[in-house]
Amino acid sequence: MDHTPLLAKAQRLDAEDPLAEFRERFFVPDDKIYLDGNSLGLLCRDAERSLNRVLEEWRTGGIGGWLDGDIPWFMMAETLAARVAKLVGAESDEVAIANSMTVNLHQLLATLYKPNQTRTKVLIDAHSFPTDRYALRSHLRLRGLHPDEQLVVVRPNESRFLDEDEIVDALANPELQMALFPSVVYTTGQLLDLERLCRAARENDVVIGIDMSHTVGVMPHALDEWGADFAGWGHYKWLNAGPGSVAGLYINRRHFARDGRVDAGLAGWWSVHKESMFEMSDEFFPGVGASALQIGTPAVLSMAPIEGALQPIEEAGLARIRAKSLAMTEFIIAATDRELAPLGFTLGTPREPHRRGGHVSLQHPSAQPISLALRARGIVPDFRKPDVVRLAPSPLYNTFTQCCRAVEQLKDIVAAGVHEEFASVNALVT
Ligand SMILES: Cc1ncc(COP(=O)(O)O)c(C=O)c1O
């Protein structure tokens, strides 16, 4: 075991951190240690600037911004899609910036869930994010199918992790039309072997989608290389584009028609070809590529921060971001083993780096009051029922010293029983 004092180790890692300079780009609260980057990333100056510019364009030019904006609003989604595509390993025309993650999921299900005589079922995991399950259930109902009969659920093992061997076996079910898995499971922080799952899905003619909400902006992806069919994600978590910022989706070009058009399951006037949009025709001409999966007028003010938020990520590069993210979660895991395990905490996240996303889940029977006690001391984690404290250090604005302080405070709170004062507080921990 490494016996170097934790703080000294953290300070050494901070001194050697090649991404340290990016912290200044963010509005980091002085009085808090913010470890919630997987729920809502902090604002950076670049995102503030791009949002302010668009506000100014609206203030001074009114409707003119649609064509005369620095990035014309009319093409803002496509312009940003070309940049986001690089983060997810796709061609520009396979990515759309549109709607919310949940609406994009509805759009993708409406477009790609095509039950037939033999294949109707959908494979998911027991930890899938509620919105994924609710969306799937509603699409099954809309097709006259009973969700309880059609959803095939892979259960986690006793450590609460999903076993890819079991998923691969389950994908061989000849009744499956579709599978939907998260890149990182939001409760445990487990990163799935997406390449393997996509390959198995392809071999079994199953359409596979990935909920990448917990990975976009914090690690590289290779959607085209993996051969995924579709994916969706938000930009407000690790990508730091602000609460409710416009989301992203991916559709593999094998689902494009020969002329590149995509027939959106949920169509609107932004699903038609941009050039014919203002013809207001009765006839529907599907748009080209993923952009056809936009539905209506984009929420420009919620999209504008994405432009700036991408800047530090592109400059830092996803490889360096992932390396620091792993080093930070490694630090928290080692500190947990040393300082927190004797106090009843268990690690709820895989130890192997290649199976870990950007956050660490710590399980404790009193996780909710502990989370509240941490917040009262200015450390912002989040809590997930029933017993998980999630610590999510952002490689762009958190330090190893902050990770160290969070573990010290957790130790102090539980050792002194401070959390018991919060046991009856019925607060919402978002
Ligand atoms: C894994 C996952 N999927 C989907 C969503 C839903 O995204 P939205 O509410 O932006 O539609 C979230 C939101 O936190 C999430 O964590």
The ligand as a Gaussian input file, in Angstrom:
#p B3LYP/6-31G(d) Opt

LIG

0 1
 C      -28.188000       8.427000     -18.270000
 C      -29.189000       9.498000     -18.578000
 N      -30.010000       9.336000     -19.619000
 C      -30.937000      10.257000     -19.911000
 C      -31.089000      11.407000     -19.178000
 C      -32.198000      12.345000     -19.505000
 O      -31.796000      13.462000     -20.168000
 P      -32.771000      14.723000     -20.393000
 O      -33.482000      14.959000     -19.103000
 O      -31.836000      15.817000     -20.713000
 O      -33.701000      14.392000     -21.467000
 C      -30.237000      11.627000     -18.089000
 C      -30.374000      12.831000     -17.253000
 O      -29.748000      13.020000     -16.250000
 C      -29.267000      10.643000     -17.780000
 O      -28.448000      10.782000     -16.724000

